[in-house]
C-alpha cells in the first residue's frame, strides 16, 4: 500500500497518484497520521453501488407514499400553513 501525504495530494493530485500501482489502495497521511484510504473502483462495485442506491431510493419513495396515504388528502391551505409554521420556527431558532 502506497502512502501519500495529504499535502502532496492537494498540491500534485493526479501526479501523486500516478506513482500508485494500478489497483492498489493508497493511504493519505496527514500531520496527525492516517486520514483517508483511496480505494480503486472495480466495475462490478460501481454497478452494485448503483443498484443499491436505486433500491434505497425506491424504498424511500415507497415510505413517502405510505406516509402521504396515511395522512390523507390535504389541500393547498393546509400545505401553506405547514410551510409557514416551519419557516416561523426556523426564524425563531436563528433569532435565539
VENSUL-V120955 format. One record per residue. N is the residue number from 1. RES is the residue in one letter. OMEGA is omega in whole degrees, 0 to 359 (999 if undefined). D_CENTER is the distance of its C-alpha to the mean C-alpha in whole Angstrom. Layout:
<<N/RES/OMEGA/D_CENTER> <N/RES/OMEGA/D_CENTER>>
This chain:
<<1/X/181/26> <2/X/175/26> <3/X/178/25> <4/X/179/24> <5/X/178/24> <6/X/180/22> <7/X/178/24> <8/X/180/25> <9/X/179/22> <10/X/185/21> <11/X/185/25> <12/X/176/25> <13/X/186/22> <14/X/178/23> <15/X/178/27> <16/X/181/25> <17/X/177/24> <18/X/180/27> <19/X/178/28> <20/X/180/26> <21/X/178/28> <22/X/179/26> <23/X/182/24> <24/X/176/24> <25/X/177/21> <26/X/178/21> <27/X/176/21> <28/X/186/20> <29/X/177/23> <30/X/180/23> <31/X/181/26> <32/X/178/25> <33/X/182/24> <34/X/183/22> <35/X/185/18> <36/X/168/16> <37/X/169/17> <38/X/186/16> <39/X/179/17> <40/X/181/18> <41/X/176/17> <42/X/187/20> <43/X/180/20> <44/X/180/20> <45/X/179/17> <46/X/180/15> <47/X/179/17> <48/X/179/16> <49/X/178/13> <50/X/180/13> <51/X/179/16> <52/X/179/14> <53/X/179/11> <54/X/179/14> <55/X/179/16> <56/X/179/13> <57/X/179/13> <58/X/179/17> <59/X/179/17> <60/X/177/15> <61/X/179/18> <62/X/178/21> <63/X/177/20> <64/X/179/20> <65/X/179/23> <66/X/179/25> <67/X/179/24> <68/X/179/25> <69/X/181/28> <70/X/179/29> <71/X/181/29> <72/X/180/32> <73/X/174/33> <74/X/183/32> <75/X/181/33> <76/X/181/32> <77/X/179/34> <78/X/179/32> <79/X/179/29> <80/X/179/30> <81/X/180/31> <82/X/178/28> <83/X/180/26> <84/X/179/29> <85/X/180/29> <86/X/179/25> <87/X/178/26> <88/X/180/29> <89/X/178/27> <90/X/179/24> <91/X/180/27> <92/X/180/29> <93/X/179/26> <94/X/182/26> <95/X/185/30> <96/X/999/30>>
